[in-house]
């Protein structure tokens, strides 16, 4: 029966047939194929030491190979050493097991050997390769299998590079100039691999150990293939166990495993529509520039190679590496399998999940949700069937229906895979049922992105110093700047970005970007649409925007960039099949300052009508309802006539006109405009549409939001009119009854608590208009309702919901 280590090895080896396998060959890989005299002494090093001592006629002989190499180098010089090594490190043929081993689809092969055994084995296996010497450029890209000779390659040596390339003597080990250039690529390849197989390597090379000792998740994916032996060397075993799993089945045993594996059908990536597989970017070799940092803060334009550089080197020179990263990794190392990262808009959730994806992708395949299609549950099942340890990242998770989100989470609870979710704290107010469905899973953990700690605030201060806009409106020294972030900005990244992205400097930068190119009407509409969606809090798929605008959105953005030339249009960008824009706070700045109210309404209204006429996916449904909300529109459009025109145009679509909540949104707009009589009629229309909905469908309509608005409206009407006496008493009575009804329903949210506070405040303002008997009755009802609310607040979900509810109760007094 196979042990767990063997099963895990074979599983990883099979999974990596689609990419992500790294081969590392030490001296033991090709020792039996080299041009040495038959000798029972095992190991190329021992044979070389005998050879050097013989050439030197050294008595007593050297026991350290590096000392012997240095002595011989002095005697025969570079040319003599090169000739000797080329003669000895020549492979005339390779064994069948070496050929079988190279038949596997390795992503990269590294070796400390000088010889061409790997190249010959690959040739025998009919596999094209690219042999790279350690003096070659580490950034060399090749479509073929790269074989990297870290200690030098005999076939590429000449009199000019032998001294720099050949790592052999003590002096060369002290320099390692060219090896060190390659170790960063070596680390990256190993860090991102699904499996790393070491053949003939005893884990004793100090500079290689330094390169791999601290790699995240290496131990579970590293396997050492040693020659068969009756009794394993305890020192070799101990050294290898620190880094991975040792096997003593030899090169032939590995070749046999690969031969049997390749005889079977390769695992196939599941066909995905809702998800895309994350591919880690190569870390940048250069420090980030001021322009790159400004682009990140101002435009939300992410340089993933710089993110990878920060993560790979554990630094924050490009972005803030949040403490939640280590907290999440520690939770995953335990029993946590479902994690919810909760923060406010512009709290860096997307960057945080990208950091996590990079760190986890070395040991697990990572998939990110693009857009939830109807078959999303089947896709999740297919992914986990293909890779049980997969990581799935779903941002803005409460955009999904609560039952669907719970069904996804159920597939991860107490399993191998990891589900990383994000949500805006303000979005949880609409999703207490979704949150409750997650909290019932034993392996669920919620991780709020709280205030920036001292280290994170200091990092933000250092990064902010790279942004010209910061210097324009806050000419502070380092200490004052840090205090400004911690105090004035409440150690909050969103608060800081509000100060920055709403500054005159940033507005001017956005205007300069627009002035790069003359935009057509269609292009302006495309930009408004993307910015509006960003303001809502989403990056939209190209397909969604194309469907909504009934045009090829991707070609519009591609055309913009083609006209600009070598530069790119930073306001709206296409990344694969996703459209990205500036951060949501910046999007609001642009829409407020660079487009007229009329132009925004002219773009958004037709999109709503277009969405109303189609069968909508969950994402499209969310966008449909969010595009209709007055609270989102009012941040950007302030002209009351244009707001009216927005609702009047949407009313023309029957699918919109029949929605009770559409009329509630229009009612809210009229309340904000002070048109009380019209607002009342619109709210009544909302109730009529709710009745019609029940008549058409036979389904009870949830009137909680309508009832809450009715209670708030009655208080507003009382303050805006001269209602008094029994009429005002009836208004308070109705408002209290509606608030109590909402509080008593299942899964209460924060807003009835705020309505209670509103009723209490209005009573203090308007109570004098009623007689003493009415005042006493209302006061008694309010006291009873407040007492009940204080008990009821305990069932409100923790976090944003509970905080808002408790804050409202604190105002009641």
PELINDA-V982714 format. One record per pair of residues at least 24 apart in sequence whose C-alpha atoms are under 7 Angstrom apart, sorted by the first residue. I is the first residue (numbers start at 1). J is the second residue. Records with the same first field share a line. If there is no record, write none. Layout:
BEGIN
I: J + J
END
This chain:
BEGIN
12: 194 + 195
13: 195
14: 261
15: 267
16: 194 + 195
17: 105 + 266
19: 107
20: 107 + 193 + 194 + 195
21: 106 + 107 + 193 + 194 + 195 + 196
22: 106 + 107 + 108 + 109 + 190 + 193 + 195 + 196 + 197
23: 106 + 108 + 109 + 110 + 196 + 197 + 198
24: 109 + 110 + 111 + 197 + 198 + 199
25: 110 + 111 + 112 + 198 + 199 + 200 + 201
26: 111 + 112 + 113 + 199 + 200 + 201
27: 113 + 200 + 201
28: 199 + 200 + 201
29: 199 + 200
30: 117
33: 91 + 94
34: 88 + 89 + 90 + 91
35: 88 + 89 + 90 + 91
36: 88
66: 168 + 169 + 170
67: 169 + 170
69: 168 + 169
70: 169 + 170
78: 159 + 162 + 163
79: 159
82: 162
86: 154
89: 114 + 115
90: 115
91: 115 + 116 + 117
94: 120 + 121
97: 251 + 252 + 255
99: 124 + 125
100: 255 + 259
101: 255 + 258
104: 258
107: 145
108: 145 + 146 + 147
109: 146 + 147 + 148
110: 147 + 148 + 149 + 150
111: 148 + 149 + 150
112: 149 + 150 + 151
113: 149 + 151
114: 149 + 151 + 152 + 153 + 154
115: 153 + 154
134: 165 + 178 + 179 + 182
135: 165 + 178
138: 181 + 182 + 185
150: 179
151: 179
183: 211
187: 211 + 212
191: 215 + 216 + 362
192: 361 + 362
193: 362 + 363
194: 221 + 362 + 363 + 364
195: 221 + 222
196: 221 + 222 + 223
197: 222 + 223 + 224
198: 223 + 224 + 225
199: 224 + 225 + 226 + 251
200: 225 + 226
202: 236
203: 239 + 240
213: 243
216: 359
217: 363
218: 243 + 244
219: 243 + 244
220: 244
221: 363
225: 249 + 250 + 251
226: 250
227: 251
269: 386
270: 382 + 383
272: 379
274: 369 + 370 + 371 + 372 + 373 + 376
275: 367 + 368 + 369 + 370
276: 367 + 368 + 369 + 370
277: 366 + 367 + 368
278: 366 + 367 + 368
280: 358
281: 305 + 308
282: 308
283: 308 + 309
284: 309
288: 317 + 318
290: 466
293: 318 + 466
294: 467
298: 501 + 582
299: 570 + 571 + 581 + 582 + 583
300: 581 + 582 + 583
308: 358
311: 355
316: 459
320: 456 + 459 + 460
322: 352 + 456
325: 352 + 356
335: 443
336: 443 + 444 + 445
337: 412 + 413 + 414 + 417 + 418 + 419 + 443 + 444
338: 409 + 412 + 413 + 418 + 419 + 420 + 443 + 444 + 445
339: 419 + 420 + 421 + 444 + 445 + 446 + 447
340: 420 + 421 + 422 + 445 + 446 + 447
341: 421 + 422 + 423 + 446 + 447 + 448 + 449
342: 422 + 423 + 424 + 425 + 447 + 448 + 449
343: 423 + 424 + 425 + 448 + 449
344: 424 + 425 + 426
345: 424 + 494 + 537
346: 494 + 583 + 584
347: 493 + 494
349: 422
364: 389 + 390 + 391
365: 390 + 391
366: 390 + 391 + 392
367: 391 + 392 + 393
368: 392 + 393 + 394
369: 393 + 394
370: 541
371: 619
372: 618 + 619
373: 617
374: 617
377: 408
388: 416 + 417
389: 416 + 417 + 418
390: 417 + 418
391: 417 + 418 + 419
392: 418 + 419 + 420
393: 419 + 420 + 421
394: 420 + 421 + 422
395: 421 + 422 + 423
396: 422 + 423 + 424
397: 421 + 422 + 423
398: 423 + 431 + 434
399: 619 + 622
400: 618
402: 433 + 434 + 437
406: 437 + 438
413: 441 + 443
414: 443
425: 800
426: 800
429: 749 + 801
432: 747 + 797
433: 747
451: 491 + 492
452: 491 + 492
457: 482 + 485 + 486 + 491
458: 482
469: 500 + 505 + 506
470: 500
498: 585
501: 585 + 586
502: 586 + 589
507: 589
517: 564
523: 556
525: 603
527: 572
528: 600
529: 604
530: 581
531: 581 + 587
534: 581 + 584 + 587
535: 584 + 585 + 587 + 588
537: 584
539: 578 + 579 + 580
540: 578 + 579
541: 577 + 578 + 579
542: 577 + 578 + 579
548: 607 + 610 + 611
549: 607
588: 636
591: 636
592: 636
597: 637 + 639 + 642
598: 642
601: 642 + 646
605: 646 + 649 + 650
609: 650 + 653
612: 655 + 656
629: 665
630: 665 + 669
658: 689
659: 689
660: 686 + 687 + 689 + 690
661: 686
664: 706
676: 717
704: 742
707: 738
708: 738 + 739 + 752
711: 735 + 738 + 739
712: 755
715: 759 + 762
724: 769 + 770
725: 769 + 770 + 771
729: 770 + 774
740: 785
748: 796
749: 796 + 801
750: 801 + 802 + 804 + 805
753: 805 + 808 + 809
754: 805 + 808
757: 808 + 809 + 811 + 812
760: 812
END
